């Protein structure tokens, strides 16, 4: 079986690597290169900035191409083995189809785990740098406009001491609007401050006309009104637009902190929750696509590689169409965030199990 495992993996890796290159090139040509051409013609972007945009766009594209490449690789691998009757010869030794495809499934699962790590440690940083290059170096947007959903953390000794959420930051008036400040002790909220706004004065943020809540495990212990209250740990106005991150620029830990801030301020955290689930569901699509592609490639007659490539494109289109539709339902609160993000994978997993069962007969 070791020899057969190596042989099957060899047949899988070649079309998988081809798929990574092919699908990445398609995404680059259809989206990134067009944007770069627009940056050059409209803003006069330099060659160095264009190269930076090209390189920084690659990681988030690769995260999407991995599942596509796994599907193509597994489908074409078993399409060739079955078309050349090699799969029949392997089955005569008494091995089930699942056992023969097991090395592909294991490698696909390993690819999914690596994609989770890649999506956590590489993609958020490159997304952040991509936006910085586009907005600062190319568009020269040194004075950005209103910033929504500002989250500021005060970390002491590796733990969050204070967490500030502001619905909006207005750079023209230097005001934070609709503020909620949480104070933590042993990772529990003991103090909450709400204020309609805070103004930058004398090098410090000053909240006005707010309410303080002292909390215990049983609820609110004391409530007080204040006319003015300083926020000494908050960043300066010039740092807020630069430090504020989009959801796809945050790590999972930062997303969870942001969700906590949204929840405390009674803001809609659906998008944040869905982004956390997406950090796992999209990489795991590589594994479920292997379960679909391997048995789907089994056939009685030899077929050309173009048929396998075309079938992969159709499956990918259907998968991402369903994913986009369900995510829209999730953001519209018509479907719970977990199901809105994970349901496409569950559908593909069920389909893969049925196809494997049929291939084993």
C-alpha positions as a LaTeX table, in Angstrom:
\begin{tabular}{lrrr}
\hline
Residue & $x$ (\AA) & $y$ (\AA) & $z$ (\AA) \\
\hline
Unk1 & 0.00 & 0.00 & 0.00 \\
Unk2 & 2.90 & 2.40 & 0.55 \\
Unk3 & 3.83 & 2.09 & $-3.11$ \\
Unk4 & 0.22 & 2.67 & $-4.19$ \\
Unk5 & $-0.12$ & 5.65 & $-1.83$ \\
Unk6 & 2.98 & 7.27 & $-3.33$ \\
Unk7 & 1.70 & 6.59 & $-6.84$ \\
Unk8 & $-1.73$ & 8.10 & $-6.13$ \\
Unk9 & $-0.19$ & 11.15 & $-4.48$ \\
Unk10 & 2.11 & 11.65 & $-7.47$ \\
Unk11 & $-0.92$ & 11.63 & $-9.76$ \\
Unk12 & $-2.65$ & 14.15 & $-7.48$ \\
Unk13 & 0.15 & 16.66 & $-6.90$ \\
Unk14 & 0.81 & 17.50 & $-10.55$ \\
Unk15 & $-2.74$ & 18.69 & $-11.41$ \\
Unk16 & $-3.02$ & 20.29 & $-7.94$ \\
Unk17 & 0.03 & 22.48 & $-8.53$ \\
Unk18 & $-1.23$ & 23.23 & $-12.04$ \\
Unk19 & $-4.58$ & 24.23 & $-10.53$ \\
Unk20 & $-2.95$ & 26.61 & $-8.02$ \\
Unk21 & $-1.03$ & 28.32 & $-10.82$ \\
Unk22 & $-3.94$ & 28.35 & $-13.30$ \\
Unk23 & $-6.66$ & 29.61 & $-10.95$ \\
Unk24 & $-4.32$ & 32.19 & $-9.39$ \\
Unk25 & $-3.45$ & 33.47 & $-12.86$ \\
Unk26 & $-7.16$ & 33.72 & $-13.71$ \\
Unk27 & $-7.90$ & 35.75 & $-10.58$ \\
Unk28 & $-4.89$ & 37.99 & $-11.16$ \\
Unk29 & $-5.78$ & 38.62 & $-14.78$ \\
Unk30 & $-9.47$ & 39.21 & $-14.14$ \\
Unk31 & $-9.14$ & 41.46 & $-11.10$ \\
Unk32 & $-5.72$ & 42.50 & $-9.80$ \\
Unk33 & $-4.03$ & 43.39 & $-13.09$ \\
Unk34 & $-7.06$ & 45.44 & $-14.14$ \\
Unk35 & $-6.89$ & 47.35 & $-10.84$ \\
Unk36 & $-3.15$ & 47.94 & $-11.28$ \\
Unk37 & $-3.75$ & 49.27 & $-14.79$ \\
Unk38 & $-6.39$ & 51.62 & $-13.35$ \\
Unk39 & $-3.98$ & 52.81 & $-10.62$ \\
Unk40 & $-1.30$ & 53.55 & $-13.23$ \\
Unk41 & $-3.61$ & 55.38 & $-15.64$ \\
Unk42 & $-5.72$ & 57.25 & $-13.07$ \\
Unk43 & $-3.27$ & 58.01 & $-10.27$ \\
Unk44 & 0.10 & 57.62 & $-12.01$ \\
Unk45 & 1.20 & 54.79 & $-9.73$ \\
Unk46 & 4.93 & 54.06 & $-9.85$ \\
Unk47 & 6.35 & 50.71 & $-10.95$ \\
Unk48 & 7.42 & 49.93 & $-7.37$ \\
Unk49 & 3.90 & 50.57 & $-6.03$ \\
Unk50 & 2.39 & 48.44 & $-8.80$ \\
Unk51 & 4.73 & 45.55 & $-7.94$ \\
Unk52 & 3.84 & 45.90 & $-4.24$ \\
Unk53 & 0.12 & 45.73 & $-5.03$ \\
Unk54 & 0.66 & 42.66 & $-7.21$ \\
Unk55 & 2.64 & 40.78 & $-4.54$ \\
Unk56 & 0.38 & 41.79 & $-1.63$ \\
Unk57 & $-2.73$ & 40.66 & $-3.55$ \\
Unk58 & $-1.40$ & 37.12 & $-3.98$ \\
Unk59 & $-2.02$ & 35.69 & $-0.44$ \\
Unk60 & $-5.77$ & 36.40 & $-0.31$ \\
Unk61 & $-6.15$ & 35.03 & $-3.84$ \\
Unk62 & $-4.25$ & 31.84 & $-2.96$ \\
Unk63 & $-6.62$ & 31.17 & $-0.05$ \\
Unk64 & $-9.46$ & 30.94 & $-2.59$ \\
Unk65 & $-7.48$ & 28.96 & $-5.18$ \\
Unk66 & $-6.39$ & 26.18 & $-2.80$ \\
Unk67 & $-9.87$ & 24.56 & $-2.65$ \\
Unk68 & $-10.23$ & 24.91 & $-6.41$ \\
Unk69 & $-6.85$ & 23.32 & $-7.01$ \\
Unk70 & $-7.60$ & 20.43 & $-4.62$ \\
Unk71 & $-10.85$ & 19.75 & $-6.46$ \\
Unk72 & $-9.10$ & 19.79 & $-9.83$ \\
Unk73 & $-6.21$ & 17.66 & $-8.59$ \\
Unk74 & $-8.37$ & 14.94 & $-7.00$ \\
Unk75 & $-10.81$ & 14.83 & $-9.90$ \\
Unk76 & $-8.13$ & 14.58 & $-12.60$ \\
Unk77 & $-6.07$ & 12.12 & $-10.56$ \\
Unk78 & $-8.82$ & 9.50 & $-10.32$ \\
Unk79 & $-10.12$ & 10.33 & $-13.76$ \\
Unk80 & $-6.78$ & 9.29 & $-15.22$ \\
Unk81 & $-6.45$ & 6.22 & $-12.98$ \\
Unk82 & $-9.94$ & 4.97 & $-13.82$ \\
Unk83 & $-9.67$ & 5.91 & $-17.50$ \\
Unk84 & $-6.49$ & 3.84 & $-17.82$ \\
Unk85 & $-8.10$ & 0.95 & $-15.88$ \\
Unk86 & $-5.40$ & 1.25 & $-13.20$ \\
Unk87 & $-8.03$ & 1.85 & $-10.54$ \\
Unk88 & $-9.72$ & $-1.47$ & $-11.43$ \\
Unk89 & $-6.40$ & $-3.29$ & $-11.04$ \\
Unk90 & $-5.89$ & $-1.65$ & $-7.64$ \\
Unk91 & $-9.39$ & $-2.63$ & $-6.56$ \\
Unk92 & $-8.76$ & $-6.29$ & $-7.43$ \\
Unk93 & $-6.35$ & $-6.45$ & $-4.50$ \\
Unk94 & $-9.35$ & $-6.10$ & $-2.23$ \\
Unk95 & $-8.85$ & $-2.44$ & $-1.33$ \\
Unk96 & $-11.85$ & $-0.13$ & $-1.15$ \\
Unk97 & $-12.01$ & 3.11 & $-3.08$ \\
Unk98 & $-11.91$ & 5.05 & 0.20 \\
Unk99 & $-8.61$ & 3.37 & 1.16 \\
Unk100 & $-7.09$ & 4.11 & $-2.24$ \\
Unk101 & $-8.17$ & 7.77 & $-2.02$ \\
Unk102 & $-7.12$ & 8.10 & 1.64 \\
Unk103 & $-3.68$ & 9.66 & 0.91 \\
Unk104 & $-5.37$ & 12.36 & $-1.18$ \\
Unk105 & $-7.87$ & 13.03 & 1.62 \\
Unk106 & $-5.08$ & 13.26 & 4.21 \\
Unk107 & $-3.02$ & 15.64 & 2.08 \\
Unk108 & $-6.13$ & 17.75 & 1.43 \\
Unk109 & $-6.80$ & 17.91 & 5.18 \\
Unk110 & $-3.18$ & 18.97 & 5.74 \\
Unk111 & $-3.59$ & 21.66 & 3.07 \\
Unk112 & $-6.70$ & 22.88 & 4.92 \\
Unk113 & $-4.82$ & 23.14 & 8.21 \\
Unk114 & $-1.96$ & 25.01 & 6.54 \\
Unk115 & $-4.50$ & 27.32 & 4.88 \\
Unk116 & $-6.04$ & 28.11 & 8.30 \\
Unk117 & $-2.60$ & 29.15 & 9.58 \\
Unk118 & $-1.85$ & 31.04 & 6.36 \\
Unk119 & $-5.21$ & 32.80 & 6.62 \\
Unk120 & $-4.44$ & 33.79 & 10.21 \\
Unk121 & $-0.80$ & 34.90 & 10.12 \\
Unk122 & $-0.18$ & 36.05 & 6.53 \\
Unk123 & $-3.40$ & 37.20 & 4.85 \\
Unk124 & $-4.51$ & 39.84 & 7.43 \\
Unk125 & $-1.09$ & 41.52 & 7.32 \\
Unk126 & $-0.89$ & 41.54 & 3.51 \\
Unk127 & $-4.47$ & 42.86 & 3.28 \\
Unk128 & $-3.51$ & 45.68 & 5.64 \\
Unk129 & $-0.37$ & 46.52 & 3.67 \\
Unk130 & $-2.31$ & 46.32 & 0.39 \\
Unk131 & $-4.80$ & 48.96 & 1.58 \\
Unk132 & $-1.95$ & 51.13 & 2.90 \\
Unk133 & $-0.08$ & 51.07 & $-0.44$ \\
Unk134 & $-3.26$ & 51.78 & $-2.43$ \\
Unk135 & $-4.58$ & 54.57 & $-0.19$ \\
Unk136 & $-1.32$ & 56.23 & 0.86 \\
Unk137 & 1.27 & 55.60 & $-1.83$ \\
Unk138 & $-1.00$ & 55.52 & $-4.88$ \\
Unk139 & $-4.11$ & 57.58 & $-4.10$ \\
Unk140 & $-2.21$ & 59.93 & $-1.74$ \\
Unk141 & $-5.18$ & 59.82 & 0.61 \\
Unk142 & $-3.37$ & 61.22 & 3.65 \\
Unk143 & $-6.55$ & 62.61 & 5.23 \\
Unk144 & $-9.17$ & 59.85 & 5.14 \\
Unk145 & $-12.79$ & 60.59 & 5.92 \\
Unk146 & $-15.13$ & 59.30 & 8.57 \\
Unk147 & $-14.11$ & 56.00 & 10.20 \\
Unk148 & $-16.89$ & 53.66 & 11.37 \\
Unk149 & $-16.68$ & 51.14 & 14.22 \\
Unk150 & $-13.52$ & 52.28 & 16.02 \\
Unk151 & $-12.13$ & 49.74 & 18.52 \\
Unk152 & $-9.26$ & 50.72 & 20.83 \\
Unk153 & $-7.61$ & 48.26 & 23.20 \\
Unk154 & $-5.59$ & 49.05 & 26.31 \\
Unk155 & $-3.40$ & 45.99 & 26.98 \\
Unk156 & $-1.49$ & 45.69 & 30.25 \\
Unk157 & 0.75 & 42.71 & 31.09 \\
Unk158 & $-0.61$ & 40.81 & 28.11 \\
Unk159 & $-4.25$ & 41.22 & 29.20 \\
Unk160 & $-6.95$ & 43.64 & 28.07 \\
Unk161 & $-7.48$ & 46.30 & 30.76 \\
Unk162 & $-9.80$ & 48.59 & 28.82 \\
Unk163 & $-11.77$ & 48.20 & 25.60 \\
Unk164 & $-13.24$ & 51.23 & 23.83 \\
Unk165 & $-15.82$ & 51.11 & 21.06 \\
Unk166 & $-16.96$ & 54.19 & 19.13 \\
Unk167 & $-19.61$ & 54.02 & 16.43 \\
Unk168 & $-17.89$ & 56.69 & 14.35 \\
Unk169 & $-14.83$ & 58.96 & 14.25 \\
Unk170 & $-15.15$ & 62.33 & 12.49 \\
Unk171 & $-11.70$ & 63.72 & 11.53 \\
Unk172 & $-13.09$ & 67.18 & 10.77 \\
Unk173 & $-14.43$ & 67.78 & 14.29 \\
Unk174 & $-12.03$ & 65.32 & 15.98 \\
Unk175 & $-14.93$ & 63.63 & 17.73 \\
Unk176 & $-15.72$ & 60.04 & 18.66 \\
Unk177 & $-19.45$ & 59.31 & 18.64 \\
Unk178 & $-21.56$ & 56.83 & 20.66 \\
Unk179 & $-18.83$ & 55.53 & 22.96 \\
Unk180 & $-18.75$ & 52.45 & 25.18 \\
Unk181 & $-15.75$ & 51.85 & 27.43 \\
Unk182 & $-15.29$ & 48.55 & 29.29 \\
Unk183 & $-12.84$ & 48.02 & 32.13 \\
Unk184 & $-11.67$ & 44.45 & 32.78 \\
Unk185 & $-10.34$ & 42.66 & 35.82 \\
Unk186 & $-9.27$ & 39.01 & 35.43 \\
Unk187 & $-10.92$ & 39.09 & 31.97 \\
Unk188 & $-14.28$ & 40.05 & 33.49 \\
Unk189 & $-16.05$ & 43.36 & 32.88 \\
Unk190 & $-16.29$ & 45.31 & 36.14 \\
Unk191 & $-16.88$ & 48.83 & 34.85 \\
Unk192 & $-18.76$ & 50.27 & 31.83 \\
Unk193 & $-18.92$ & 53.88 & 30.69 \\
Unk194 & $-21.31$ & 55.18 & 28.00 \\
Unk195 & $-21.18$ & 58.63 & 26.44 \\
Unk196 & $-22.68$ & 60.21 & 23.32 \\
Unk197 & $-19.33$ & 61.68 & 22.24 \\
Unk198 & $-15.72$ & 62.40 & 23.14 \\
Unk199 & $-13.68$ & 65.40 & 21.94 \\
Unk200 & $-9.91$ & 65.64 & 21.54 \\
Unk201 & $-8.74$ & 68.42 & 23.89 \\
Unk202 & $-5.25$ & 69.22 & 25.22 \\
Unk203 & $-3.80$ & 65.91 & 24.04 \\
Unk204 & $-6.49$ & 63.68 & 25.57 \\
Unk205 & $-9.94$ & 62.39 & 24.70 \\
Unk206 & $-12.64$ & 63.83 & 26.94 \\
Unk207 & $-16.09$ & 62.21 & 27.18 \\
Unk208 & $-19.04$ & 64.40 & 28.15 \\
Unk209 & $-22.48$ & 63.81 & 29.64 \\
Unk210 & $-22.03$ & 60.07 & 30.19 \\
Unk211 & $-23.08$ & 57.29 & 32.55 \\
Unk212 & $-20.90$ & 54.93 & 34.60 \\
Unk213 & $-22.03$ & 51.40 & 35.53 \\
Unk214 & $-20.26$ & 49.37 & 38.21 \\
Unk215 & $-20.92$ & 45.68 & 37.59 \\
Unk216 & $-20.87$ & 42.54 & 39.68 \\
Unk217 & $-21.58$ & 38.95 & 38.77 \\
Unk218 & $-25.26$ & 39.58 & 39.54 \\
Unk219 & $-25.65$ & 42.72 & 37.41 \\
Unk220 & $-25.40$ & 46.49 & 37.89 \\
Unk221 & $-24.29$ & 47.42 & 41.40 \\
Unk222 & $-24.15$ & 51.21 & 41.01 \\
Unk223 & $-24.91$ & 53.79 & 38.32 \\
Unk224 & $-23.55$ & 57.35 & 38.21 \\
Unk225 & $-23.74$ & 60.28 & 35.81 \\
Unk226 & $-20.66$ & 62.32 & 34.87 \\
Unk227 & $-20.24$ & 65.62 & 33.05 \\
Unk228 & $-16.67$ & 65.05 & 31.87 \\
Unk229 & $-14.36$ & 62.03 & 31.88 \\
Unk230 & $-10.90$ & 61.55 & 30.34 \\
Unk231 & $-9.73$ & 58.53 & 28.32 \\
Unk232 & $-5.95$ & 58.62 & 28.95 \\
Unk233 & $-5.05$ & 55.41 & 27.08 \\
Unk234 & $-6.83$ & 56.16 & 23.77 \\
Unk235 & $-4.76$ & 56.86 & 20.65 \\
Unk236 & $-4.50$ & 60.29 & 19.06 \\
Unk237 & $-6.79$ & 61.38 & 16.18 \\
Unk238 & $-4.01$ & 60.97 & 13.61 \\
Unk239 & $-3.49$ & 57.34 & 14.70 \\
Unk240 & $-7.14$ & 56.26 & 14.52 \\
Unk241 & $-7.52$ & 56.00 & 10.70 \\
Unk242 & $-4.10$ & 54.34 & 10.43 \\
Unk243 & $-4.70$ & 51.83 & 13.23 \\
Unk244 & $-8.35$ & 51.05 & 12.48 \\
Unk245 & $-8.60$ & 47.73 & 10.68 \\
Unk246 & $-11.13$ & 46.17 & 8.37 \\
Unk247 & $-12.42$ & 42.72 & 9.28 \\
Unk248 & $-10.24$ & 40.97 & 6.69 \\
Unk249 & $-7.18$ & 42.72 & 8.19 \\
Unk250 & $-7.69$ & 41.29 & 11.68 \\
Unk251 & $-6.49$ & 38.07 & 13.23 \\
Unk252 & $-9.01$ & 35.75 & 14.86 \\
Unk253 & $-8.06$ & 37.04 & 18.30 \\
Unk254 & $-8.61$ & 40.64 & 17.17 \\
Unk255 & $-11.96$ & 39.66 & 15.66 \\
Unk256 & $-13.07$ & 38.12 & 18.96 \\
Unk257 & $-12.08$ & 41.30 & 20.82 \\
Unk258 & $-13.97$ & 43.36 & 18.24 \\
Unk259 & $-17.03$ & 41.14 & 18.66 \\
Unk260 & $-16.87$ & 41.71 & 22.42 \\
Unk261 & $-16.72$ & 45.48 & 21.87 \\
Unk262 & $-19.64$ & 45.42 & 19.41 \\
Unk263 & $-21.75$ & 43.33 & 21.77 \\
Unk264 & $-21.11$ & 45.63 & 24.74 \\
Unk265 & $-22.15$ & 48.64 & 22.65 \\
Unk266 & $-25.24$ & 46.82 & 21.34 \\
Unk267 & $-23.92$ & 47.14 & 17.78 \\
Unk268 & $-24.59$ & 44.54 & 15.10 \\
Unk269 & $-21.74$ & 41.99 & 15.35 \\
Unk270 & $-23.08$ & 39.62 & 12.67 \\
Unk271 & $-20.38$ & 40.54 & 10.16 \\
Unk272 & $-17.64$ & 39.98 & 12.74 \\
Unk273 & $-19.03$ & 36.59 & 13.77 \\
Unk274 & $-19.32$ & 35.48 & 10.15 \\
Unk275 & $-15.72$ & 36.54 & 9.49 \\
Unk276 & $-14.52$ & 34.39 & 12.41 \\
Unk277 & $-16.36$ & 31.35 & 11.02 \\
Unk278 & $-15.09$ & 32.11 & 7.50 \\
Unk279 & $-11.48$ & 31.90 & 8.70 \\
Unk280 & $-12.06$ & 28.18 & 9.20 \\
Unk281 & $-14.77$ & 27.31 & 6.67 \\
Unk282 & $-12.94$ & 28.57 & 3.57 \\
Unk283 & $-9.69$ & 26.66 & 4.26 \\
Unk284 & $-11.67$ & 23.51 & 5.14 \\
Unk285 & $-13.28$ & 23.68 & 1.70 \\
Unk286 & $-10.05$ & 22.10 & 0.40 \\
Unk287 & $-10.78$ & 18.93 & 2.37 \\
Unk288 & $-14.46$ & 18.68 & 1.38 \\
Unk289 & $-13.58$ & 19.36 & $-2.27$ \\
Unk290 & $-11.21$ & 16.38 & $-2.16$ \\
Unk291 & $-14.11$ & 14.21 & $-0.93$ \\
Unk292 & $-16.18$ & 15.42 & $-3.88$ \\
Unk293 & $-13.52$ & 15.41 & $-6.59$ \\
Unk294 & $-11.99$ & 11.98 & $-5.99$ \\
Unk295 & $-15.14$ & 9.83 & $-6.49$ \\
Unk296 & $-16.43$ & 12.19 & $-9.17$ \\
Unk297 & $-13.35$ & 11.43 & $-11.22$ \\
Unk298 & $-14.11$ & 7.70 & $-11.32$ \\
Unk299 & $-15.48$ & 6.72 & $-14.75$ \\
Unk300 & $-15.67$ & 3.74 & $-17.03$ \\
Unk301 & $-14.17$ & 5.39 & $-20.08$ \\
Unk302 & $-11.14$ & 7.55 & $-20.67$ \\
Unk303 & $-11.91$ & 11.26 & $-20.79$ \\
Unk304 & $-9.82$ & 14.28 & $-21.74$ \\
Unk305 & $-8.31$ & 16.57 & $-19.12$ \\
Unk306 & $-10.40$ & 19.46 & $-20.46$ \\
Unk307 & $-13.56$ & 17.69 & $-19.28$ \\
Unk308 & $-12.14$ & 17.38 & $-15.78$ \\
Unk309 & $-11.11$ & 21.04 & $-15.77$ \\
Unk310 & $-14.53$ & 22.10 & $-17.04$ \\
Unk311 & $-16.33$ & 19.99 & $-14.43$ \\
Unk312 & $-14.17$ & 21.55 & $-11.71$ \\
Unk313 & $-15.07$ & 25.03 & $-12.88$ \\
Unk314 & $-18.80$ & 24.19 & $-12.80$ \\
Unk315 & $-18.60$ & 22.76 & $-9.25$ \\
Unk316 & $-16.56$ & 25.74 & $-8.07$ \\
Unk317 & $-19.04$ & 28.18 & $-9.59$ \\
Unk318 & $-21.99$ & 26.45 & $-7.92$ \\
Unk319 & $-20.19$ & 26.29 & $-4.56$ \\
Unk320 & $-19.22$ & 29.95 & $-4.50$ \\
Unk321 & $-22.64$ & 31.01 & $-5.79$ \\
Unk322 & $-24.28$ & 29.16 & $-2.88$ \\
Unk323 & $-21.70$ & 30.58 & $-0.47$ \\
Unk324 & $-22.34$ & 34.16 & $-1.62$ \\
Unk325 & $-26.11$ & 33.72 & $-1.46$ \\
Unk326 & $-26.06$ & 32.22 & 2.04 \\
Unk327 & $-23.67$ & 34.89 & 3.33 \\
Unk328 & $-26.07$ & 37.53 & 2.05 \\
Unk329 & $-28.84$ & 35.81 & 4.01 \\
Unk330 & $-26.62$ & 35.75 & 7.09 \\
Unk331 & $-25.80$ & 39.46 & 6.87 \\
Unk332 & $-29.50$ & 40.13 & 6.39 \\
Unk333 & $-30.25$ & 38.20 & 9.63 \\
Unk334 & $-32.35$ & 35.66 & 7.72 \\
Unk335 & $-29.96$ & 32.83 & 8.62 \\
Unk336 & $-27.77$ & 32.27 & 11.71 \\
Unk337 & $-24.11$ & 33.24 & 11.07 \\
Unk338 & $-22.83$ & 29.69 & 11.64 \\
Unk339 & $-25.13$ & 28.15 & 9.06 \\
Unk340 & $-24.68$ & 31.03 & 6.63 \\
Unk341 & $-20.94$ & 30.34 & 6.53 \\
Unk342 & $-20.67$ & 26.58 & 7.06 \\
Unk343 & $-23.70$ & 25.28 & 5.14 \\
Unk344 & $-21.90$ & 25.18 & 1.72 \\
Unk345 & $-19.23$ & 22.94 & 3.27 \\
Unk346 & $-21.83$ & 20.68 & 4.86 \\
Unk347 & $-23.63$ & 20.35 & 1.51 \\
Unk348 & $-20.35$ & 19.49 & $-0.24$ \\
Unk349 & $-19.43$ & 17.05 & 2.57 \\
Unk350 & $-22.75$ & 15.21 & 2.24 \\
Unk351 & $-22.34$ & 15.05 & $-1.53$ \\
Unk352 & $-18.80$ & 13.72 & $-1.16$ \\
Unk353 & $-19.87$ & 10.98 & 1.25 \\
Unk354 & $-22.62$ & 9.85 & $-1.15$ \\
Unk355 & $-20.22$ & 9.82 & $-4.12$ \\
Unk356 & $-17.60$ & 7.84 & $-2.15$ \\
Unk357 & $-20.23$ & 5.32 & $-1.15$ \\
Unk358 & $-21.27$ & 4.94 & $-4.77$ \\
Unk359 & $-17.65$ & 4.58 & $-5.92$ \\
Unk360 & $-17.06$ & 1.84 & $-3.33$ \\
Unk361 & $-19.80$ & $-0.36$ & $-4.81$ \\
\hline
\end{tabular}
